[in-house]
């Protein structure tokens, strides 16, 4: 079994394995529990390219997580099939 070779990720706060392509948040390295490094095994998307983690809710104008509904006011930010099959 190979060990992961961590390099800086494509987004700040992430690291990416040079061998298998697994990309995780930096804090996950300290927590452990990551499986062995096997190329083409990991199909995890740590983030969506072009999407930001935080957006401004159009109803309450607060900075919220980019989700289906606003955590503060409940305003629907995305359609219910957000992230589903295209």
C-alpha positions in Angstrom: 0.0 0.0 0.0 1.2 3.4 -0.9 0.9 6.5 1.4 -0.6 9.7 0.2 1.8 12.4 -1.0 0.0 15.7 0.0 0.6 18.8 -2.1 -1.3 22.2 -1.9 -4.8 21.8 -3.3 -6.6 23.8 -6.0 -8.5 25.8 -3.4 -7.2 27.5 -0.3 -7.6 25.2 2.8 -7.4 22.0 0.8 -4.6 19.5 0.0 -4.4 17.1 -2.8 -2.7 13.7 -3.1 -0.2 13.7 -5.9 -0.6 9.9 -6.4 -4.4 9.2 -6.4 -5.9 12.7 -6.8 -7.9 12.7 -3.5 -8.6 16.3 -2.4 -9.6 17.0 1.2 -9.5 19.8 3.7 -6.2 20.2 5.6 -7.8 19.4 9.0 -8.7 15.9 7.8 -5.0 15.0 7.8 -4.8 15.5 11.6 -8.1 13.6 12.2 -6.8 10.6 10.3 -9.1 7.9 9.0 -8.2 8.4 5.4 -7.9 5.2 3.4 -4.9 4.0 1.5 -3.6 5.7 -1.5 -5.0 3.9 -4.6 -5.1 5.7 -7.9 -8.7 5.9 -9.4 -10.2 4.7 -6.1 -11.4 8.0 -4.8 -14.2 9.7 -6.6 -14.8 12.4 -4.0 -15.4 16.0 -5.1 -14.2 18.3 -2.3 -15.7 21.3 -4.0 -17.5 22.3 -7.2 -15.4 24.3 -9.7 -16.7 27.8 -10.2 -19.0 27.6 -7.1 -18.2 29.6 -4.0 -18.8 28.2 -0.5 -20.6 31.4 0.7 -23.1 33.6 -1.1 -25.3 36.6 -0.1 -29.0 35.8 0.5 -31.1 38.0 -1.6 -33.9 38.2 1.0 -32.0 38.9 4.3 -28.7 40.1 2.7 -26.6 37.9 5.1 -23.6 35.9 4.0 -24.7 32.3 4.1 -23.6 28.8 3.0 -24.3 28.1 -0.7 -27.2 25.7 -0.1 -30.8 25.1 -1.1 -32.2 27.4 1.6 -30.9 30.3 3.7 -30.0 29.2 7.3 -31.2 32.6 8.7 -34.5 33.4 7.0 -35.4 30.2 5.1 -35.5 31.8 1.7 -35.1 29.3 -1.1 -31.7 29.9 -2.8 -31.7 27.0 -5.2 -34.1 24.7 -6.9 -34.8 21.4 -5.0 -32.9 19.4 -7.6 -29.7 21.4 -7.0 -26.7 19.1 -7.5 -28.9 16.4 -9.0 -28.4 14.6 -12.3 -28.4 16.7 -15.4 
